[in-house]
Amino acid sequence: MYPQSKGIAGAFVFRMLQGKNIILGISGSIAAYKACILIRGLIKAGAEVQVVITPAGKEFITPITLSALTSKPVISEFFAQRDGTWNSHVDLGLWADAMVIAPATAATIGKMANGIADNMLITTYLSCKAPVFVAPAMDLDMYAHPSTQKNMDVLRSYGNHIIEPATGFLASHLVGKGRMEEPENIIKRLEEFFASNQELAGKKVVITAGPTYEKIDPVRFIGNYSSGKMGFALAEECASRGAEVVLVAGPVQLDTKHPSIRRINVESAGEMAEAAKLEFESANAAILCAAVADFTPLHTADVKLKRGEEALVLQLKPTQDIAKGLGEAKRNGQVLVGFALETNNEADNAKGKLERKNLDFIVLNSLNDAGAGFQHDTNKITIIDKDKATEYPLKPKSEVAADIVDRLVQSLA
């Protein structure tokens, strides 16, 4: 499928870095010496490399060495000269196809996780539109510390790719996990990412996300606790793999990042159904992740309802069944994916929904699983199709999205 070339370690890897712009972030670790090998490998693979280094990083490796390897001035400070020449982290973030932070110290990981933008590397990271890969390097106890693990979980939830450190002999003369992954393996990870990055090229995917609000009066509504995080993670994952994504989003406080995502904001189940139906006509697939209200008020008051002595009775009517409607309209070759959030008889209810609504597969999550469901940054799912059910452990929603899109790619193939 792709032309191959020999990697720097002698293994054959996909040559997918040709012409790619890579920001290499270097922080203050003894493992900074490996950056020279990493730069040489990236350039040999056809990439253009711009180094951004922290002040502490310059204590371990000199900018002159790095500049000689990249043929570019090394960026470390916000201002390059006293005359006011400014290094734009915004322009860097737009230029890059990927950012690799190797080595990433515990301090740098903590700053990334908490948005502490006190150096050029962190401001560049916060401005970067491209995928970010983080290769930790530190002593084994620092790596195992709960604060470090928590910060890495936060980075994963943001969609960053963690390149796990290896186990081996460390600078402290101890042996354990914390050794920065070898440069050839980092390059292989990048090659594999870009090789799989276009699996959905030429495909249109419609995704629904978030809750719907069903108006009672101008200030009150029937809704639910959906944050939209799972649907937005799916949109970013599909777009990162080359798809044209139409995201039909209910009322949520989230933003999209990828330029290939076209967002349609809706409020009610009726509006979501109308948009999804229209966009599905020309789509290859739809993922129905939204928590759509099952009922909407029969009548909506034009003015705010006042408190009275009598009980207020609301008459409700069923909303449009988006999954059923798209299932009935589905053509050969189109793939339809549903979600089932259950509290009891989870598997049976999900299988019933799969069959009734003509879905290709359904993603089950249960409110009985800790850390899954509404508002969380993690989720625990089971993917069910007509033949089998595949369970997955609790993961950040960005990783759950990757599992679901992997299954979508199989179905489209």
N, C-alpha and C positions, 0 to 999 in steps of 0.2 A: 504493500500500500504506500509506503514511504521509502525514499532512497535511504540507504544505510551508509554509515561511515564508521571508521574505527575510533573508539573512545580513547581517552588519555590513559586508561588503565589496560588497554588492549581488548576490552570487551566491545562487542558490536552494539551500538545504540542508535536509535532513530536520530537523524540529523535534523532536528527541528529548531535549533537555536540560530540558524543562518539568518542574519539580518535583524535579530532581536536586540532591543535596547535593554540592558540590564543595569540597574543600580546595585552596587555592592556596598552595603553598610558594614563598617568594621568598628567594633567597640573594644574596650580595654581588656583584652585577655591575652595570655601567652599564646593561645591558639591563633592569634593574628598572623603568625608567620605562614599559616596555611593559606592565607588569602593570596599569596603570590602564586601558589600552585593552582588555586581556584581561578584566578584571573587568566593565567596562561591557558587553562583548559577551556574556559568560556570563549576566549578569543579564537583559539584553535577550532572550536565548534562553529565559529562564524558570528559570534555575538559582538556587540559593541558594549564596553564596560565603562561606567562612570563610578568612581569610588567616592563615597561620603564617609568620613571617619570622625569619630569623637575625639576630643582633646586627650582623653586617656588612651585611646587607641594609638595615637602618635608616639606614646611612650614605649610601645612595643615594636612598631614598624614605622619606617620613615616615609613621609609623603613622596620623597624623591624616588624611592624604590618603586612605589605603587604607580607613580606617574610615568616612570620609564617603561613599565609593563603595559599600561593602558594607552600611552601616548596622549593622555589628557591631564590637565591640572587636577590635583586632588582637592576636593571640597571639604572644608572642616568648619569654617566660620561663616557667619551670616554675611559678613563684609570681607571681600577678598583683600582689599587694600584700604589704606587710610584715606584715599581720595573718594571713598563712598561707593566703590563698585560693589554691587549687591548680588549675592548668589540666591537665585530665586528657587525656593523649595517647591513652589507651585508649578513652575515650568518643568522642573525635574520630574514631578509627579505625573505630569501629562506626557512627558517624553518616554517614560519607561514602559516596556512590555512586561517587566517583572522586577521586583525588588527582592534581593537576597541579603539578609542580615546574618553575617557569618564572620567571626563568632558573635553570638548574642549573649552578653553577660546577664546575670540576675538583675543588675541595676537597670540595664537597658530594657529588658523584658518588663520589669516593673513600670518603667516610665511609659512604655508603649501601651501597656494594659490600662494605665490610668491617665493617659493624655498629658503627661508632664513634658511640655515642649520646651526644654531648656537648652537644647543643642540642635545643630543642623540635621543630624541624623533623625531625631524624633520628629521635627517639623516636616522633613521630607516624607517620613513614613505616614504622618497624619494627612498629608496632601496627596499621597499616591493613589491613583485610580486603578493601578494594575495589581495583579495577585502578589502577595507578599509571602516569602518563605523565610522561616526563622530557624537558624541552626544554633541551639544553645551550647554553651561551653562554660563549665564551672566545676568546682569540686563536688564530689558525690553527695555530701551532706547538704550543701547549698541547693543542689538540684532536687534532692528529695524533700526539702523543707516545704511545709504546707503552703507558705506564701508564694513560693516559686511555682508550685503546681497549680495553685489557684490562678495566678497571673497567666499561666499558659492556657488554662481552660478559658479564661476571658479572651485571650487572643484567638483561640479556636472559634469561640462563639462569634467573633467579629469576621470570621471567614479566612483568617490567616492559616498558612500551611506550616505545621511544626515538623521539622526534620529532626527526629529523635536522636539524641546523642548516643554514642556507642559506649560500650563497657570496655574499660582497659586501664592501662597505666596512666595516672594523672600527674600533673605538675607537682602536686603535694606529696608524690611518691606513694600515694595510696592507689588501690585498684578498685574501680567501681564505675557506675554509670555517670557520665558527665563529660566525657571526651567528645569534642566536636566531631561530627561525622566527617569522613574523609572527603576531600574535594571531588574526587571522581564519582562518588556516590551522590553528592549534591547535584553535580551536573547531570547525572543519570535521572535524578528525580525531576529536574527541570525539563529534560528531553521528553520524559514520559508524560509530563503534564501538558506540554505543548502538542505532543503527538495525539493525545486524547482530547485536546481542547476543541477540536473541530468535528466531533462526532455528530453534532446536530446542525452542522452547517447546511444552509438551504432549507431548514425545517422551521415551521411556525408553530409555536407552542402557546396556548392560552392557559393562564393560571388565574384562579380566583383565590382571594386571600382576605383575611380579617372577618369581622362581624358584619351583620347588617343591622340597621336601625329602622324599626317600624314605628312610625309616628303615632302617638296617642293625641297629642295636641302640639302647638308650636314649640313647647319646651320639654316635653316628656316623650319617651320612646320605650319600646320593648327591644332589648338587646342581649348581648352575652359578653363573656370575659375574654373573647379572642383578641390577642395582640397583633395578629398578622405575621408574627415572626417566622413561622414555618413556611407560609406562602411566599414571603419575600426572599427567604433563603433559597427556595426552589427557583424563583425567578432569576436570582443571581447565578445559580448553578447552571441553569439551562443556557443563559446568555453567555456565560464563560465558556461553554462548549460549542458556541457558534450559532445558537438558535436565535431567530427573531422572536422575541417574547412580548406578548400582550398581557399585562398584569391588570386584572379587573379587581380593584381594591376597595373594600369597604372602609369605613371611618377608622383610620389608625394613625398613630404618630410615628411613622417610619418613612424613610427616604430610600430611593433606589440609587445604586451607584453605577451600574453598567450602562453604557450608552445604547445598547441594543434592546433595552427594556422600554416599551411604550406603555405608559400607565393610564388607565381609565378609572377615575374616581367615581364611585357610586355610593349611595346611602342605603337604599332599600333592597329587599330581595327581588322585587320586580325590576328595578333598574339593573341589578346584577344579572338577572336572567336574560334581559333584553341584550345587554352588551355581550354576554358570553355566547348567546345564540348567534348573533351577527358575526362575531369574530371566528367562531368554530367552523363556519361554512368554508373558510379558506385555510383552515389550520390542519396540520398533520396530527396534532395531539392536544389534549386538554387535561390539566390536572386541577381537580375541583377540591381545593384545600380550604375554602372559606367556610366559616361557621354560619350558615344561612339560617335565619329564623324560619321555623316551621309554620308560624302563625303571624298574622298581621291584623290590626284592628279593622273591624267591618266598617266603622266610621271614624274619621279623623276630625277632631274639633278644630274650628278655625281660630278659636281664642283659648287662652289658658283656662283649664278646668279649675274651678274653685273648690276648696274644701267645704263640705257640707256635713250635716248631721247624718245623712243617709249613706249607706255603703255605695260605693261606685261599682257598677257592673260593666265590664268590658266584653263586648261581643267580638270574637275572633274568627277569622276565616283562614283556611290554609293558604300558604304562599305557593308560588309556582315552584315545582320540583325541577330544579335546574339539571340535576344528574339524569333524571328520567327523560326529560326533554331532549338533552343532547344524546342520550343513549338511543332514543328512537330515531334521531336524525343522523346518527353515525353511519358513514359510508365505509366500504371496504378499504382497508389501508389506514383509516384513522384509528388512533389509540385514545381511549378514554380512561382516566384514572380517578378514582374516588377516594374519599377519606371517611372513616367511621370512628367517631369518638364515642366510646361506650362506657357504661358504668356497671353493666351486668350482662351475663350471657354474651360476652364480647365476640368470640369467634363465630358463634351461630348467627348473631345479628349481622356481623360483617359479611358472612357468606350469603345471607339472604339478600342483603343490599346489592352485592356483586351481581347476583343473578337477576334480580328484579329490574335493575337499571342498566343492564347490558354493558357492564364495565369490563375492561380487559384485566385490570387488577385493582385491588383496594388496599389502602394503607390503614391499618387498625392501630389506634392508640387508646389506652384505657386511663380513666381518671383514678383508677385504683393503683396505678404505678407511680411511686414517688418520683418527682422530677419530670413528669410527663404532662402533656396537656397545655392548657391555657397559661399564658404569662411567663412560662419558664423559658430559659435559654437552651434547655435540653429536651430530648424526647426519646421515648422508647417505643418502637413500632414493630408490627408484624405485617409483612406484605403477603397478601393472599390472592391467588388466582384460581382458576378452575381446577388446577391439578394439585397444588400444594400450598403450604403456608411456611414462610421463612421468618424466623424471629431474629431480631437484632438487639444488642445490648443498649443501655442508656448512653446517649451520645449528645454532643452539642448539635443544635439544629442544622448548622452548616454541614456537618458530616452526615446527618440523617438525610439531608437534601441530596447529597452525593449518592447515597445508597439508592434512593428512590429514582434518581435520574439514570443511574446505571441500569436499573430495571426497565425504565422507559426506553433507553437506547436498545436494549434487547428486544423489546416488543416492536419497536419501529423497524428493526432489522428483519 
